[in-house]
Amino acid sequence: GLRAALVIDVPGPATPPRRPRPCDACAARPCVPALAEATRRMAHPDDLWPFLAVRDACPVGRAHRYGARQLGYHYTKDRAMLRDEDGAGDTVVGGTTDARAPQPRRDEPSP
């Protein structure tokens, strides 16, 4: 492919603009107790399932959450989670996922 480099002789911004931090406006901070619980329940360093509850506790971005099977793939790398993905029923309702949600190993606590 073609490649190019452009050099522009103009000054950049003095300081990078500060990006908003969503946690600053969150008085409830539901993630804090969820993080303490996840840390307590973590069976070993590779046990990421309890931290799914921490992600679900945060209201920021909840509307953009992956479906249950796609989350399962990202936590386990099991491609079977992605087969025949239609997206139906992969929503979180009341903090729980549907029946197609990935199940943790028997030796780890459920999220």
DADARA-V238710 format. One record per residue. N is the residue number from 1. RES is the residue in one letter. SS is DSSP state (2 for helix, 1 for strand, 0 for the rest). OMEGA is omega in whole degrees, 0 to 359 (999 if undefined). NEAR is the number of other ideal C-beta (glycine too) atoms within 12 Angstrom. Layout:
BEGIN
N/RES/SS/OMEGA/NEAR
N/RES/SS/OMEGA/NEAR
END
This chain:
BEGIN
1/G/0/179/3
2/L/0/177/4
3/R/0/180/5
4/A/0/174/6
5/A/0/179/6
6/L/0/176/7
7/V/0/181/6
8/I/0/183/7
9/D/0/176/6
10/V/0/179/7
11/P/0/176/6
12/G/0/179/9
13/P/0/181/8
14/A/0/176/6
15/T/0/178/6
16/P/0/179/7
17/P/0/179/8
18/R/0/177/8
19/R/0/179/7
20/P/0/177/10
21/R/0/185/9
22/P/2/182/14
23/C/2/180/15
24/D/2/182/11
25/A/2/184/11
26/C/0/181/16
27/A/0/185/9
28/A/0/181/14
29/R/0/181/19
30/P/2/180/22
31/C/2/185/25
32/V/2/177/17
33/P/2/178/16
34/A/2/178/25
35/L/2/178/22
36/A/2/179/18
37/E/2/180/21
38/A/2/179/26
39/T/2/179/19
40/R/2/185/16
41/R/2/184/23
42/M/0/183/23
43/A/0/180/19
44/H/0/185/13
45/P/0/180/8
46/D/0/183/16
47/D/0/183/23
48/L/0/183/28
49/W/2/181/32
50/P/2/182/28
51/F/2/173/30
52/L/2/177/36
53/A/2/178/31
54/V/2/179/26
55/R/2/180/28
56/D/2/180/32
57/A/2/182/28
58/C/0/181/25
59/P/0/182/20
60/V/0/177/21
61/G/0/182/13
62/R/2/180/18
63/A/2/182/10
64/H/2/183/13
65/R/0/174/23
66/Y/0/174/27
67/G/0/185/25
68/A/2/183/31
69/R/2/178/31
70/Q/2/174/26
71/L/2/179/31
72/G/2/178/30
73/Y/2/183/22
74/H/2/178/22
75/Y/2/186/27
76/T/2/186/24
77/K/0/177/13
78/D/0/184/17
79/R/2/177/14
80/A/2/178/14
81/M/2/185/24
82/L/2/182/23
83/R/0/178/13
84/D/0/179/11
85/E/0/176/20
86/D/0/178/12
87/G/0/183/15
88/A/0/175/13
89/G/0/182/16
90/D/0/181/25
91/T/0/177/24
92/V/0/178/24
93/V/1/179/14
94/G/0/176/8
95/G/0/179/19
96/T/1/179/15
97/T/0/182/29
98/D/0/185/19
99/A/0/180/12
100/R/0/180/25
101/A/0/179/30
102/P/0/178/31
103/Q/0/178/20
104/P/0/175/25
105/R/0/181/17
106/R/0/182/9
107/D/0/179/11
108/E/0/180/23
109/P/0/179/22
110/S/0/182/20
111/P/0/999/31
END
